[in-house]
Every structure is written in structure tokens, then in C-alpha cells.
Amino acid sequence: MRIGFSRTGTTGRHLRPEVAGPGHEVPQEPDTMNKDTAELAYRRGTGVEVTLLWHRTSGDLTVSVTDAASGASFEVPVAANEALSAFNHPYAYAAVRGVAY
């Protein structure tokens, strides 16, 4: 489980230490993380990180995407029955939902 939402300009999360470059923040240590959010799935490829998060209190699911090369990131809420599709195709899912990235 890991979170690290940045509230400075764009909605997103911090990069894992192995892909964080200069100017990127490293996620908090596990003992200081928000216990309300659970990471359900994570993948990384060609500098793009995609994470499926479950927010326990609200029951909401979100997909978070961060592009290390451009520094761009976005987060999109997803319905439970669309979570896997949104995780596998986050850019298409965000485009259909009108989320700018």
C-alpha cells in the first residue's frame, strides 16, 4: 500500500524511488501513510506508473497515472465494474470521462 497525492497544481502521486528523477518526490515511508487508502494494483512501463487505489472509508476506487518523462499526472474515479478496464487503459478511460491529462 502506498499513496502520496500532490495537491500542488495537478492531482497525482509521487513516484517510486527507483523511477524518481531530479525534481520528483519519493513516497512516504509505510508507517506514515494514510491507512484509509489501499493499493490494489500497480504497474510501470516506459516511465509511466499506473495505480489502482481503493479508499476504504468512502469505498471509492481511483486510477492514478504519473508520467515520469513529462511530469504530468492525473487521477480518475472509476466504478467497481470498470476498474480493471480503467487500470489497463487509463488514457482511454480518462478521455471518455473528460479528464484532462
N, C-alpha and C positions, 0 to 999 in steps of 0.2 A: 504494500500500500504506500502511495506517495502522492502528495499534492504540493502545489506551490503556485497559486494563482497570482498573477501580477495584475495589479489594479492601476497601472500607470499607462494609460493610452489605449492599449489593446487588451482584450481578455485572452489569457493564455496561461502557460505554466512554465516553470523553469526547466532547463534541460538537465538531463542526467550528466554526471561529471564526465563520463567518457566521450560525450559529444559537445560539451560546453566549450565554446571558444572564448576569446577575449571579449569582454563586454556582456557575457551571459552569466546569469546567476546559477549557482548549484542548489539543488533542492535541500530542504531542511533535513536534519537527521531524523530517523524514525521516531525517536522518543518525544520530539517536539511537534509532530504532525497532528493535524486535525483528525480526531478519531471518528468523525462523522462521515468521512469520505473514504471509500474503498476502491482500489484499482482492480477492475475486473479483467481487463485485457490490456496488453501493451505490445507495440511493435515499432521497429525502427528500420528505415531503409533509405539510403542515399540522403541522409541528413534530415529526413522528415520523421518526426515522432508522432504516433497516434496512440491515444489512451482512452479507454472506455472507463468512466467513473460512475460509481453509484453513491448517491448521497443518502445515507441511512435515515436521517430524520424526516426528510421530505419524500423519500422514495424515488426521487428524480434520477434519471440517467443523463449523462452528457458525454459527448466525444470531444476531446481536446486535441488540437493539431498544432505542432510547432515546427517551423522550417528553419533549421539552423543556418542555412546559407543566406537567406534573406532577412531572418529575424522576425518574420511575420508569424502570427499565430491567431487562432480563433477557437471558439468553443461553441458547440451547437447542442441544444437539448434534443433528446431522442426519446421516442416511445419505446416501451419494452419490446414490442413485436418487431421493431425496426432497428434494434440496437446492433445486431451483428452486421446487417447491411450497411448501416452508417459507419461502423468501425472499419469495415473493409473498403468502403468507397466514400470517405469523408468529404472530399471536394464536391462530388456529385450530389451528395446528400445536402450539403450546405447550400449549393447553388439552387436546388429545388426549393429549399426553405427560405431563400432570400438573404442568407447570411453572407456578408462581405468578407472576403479573405484576401 
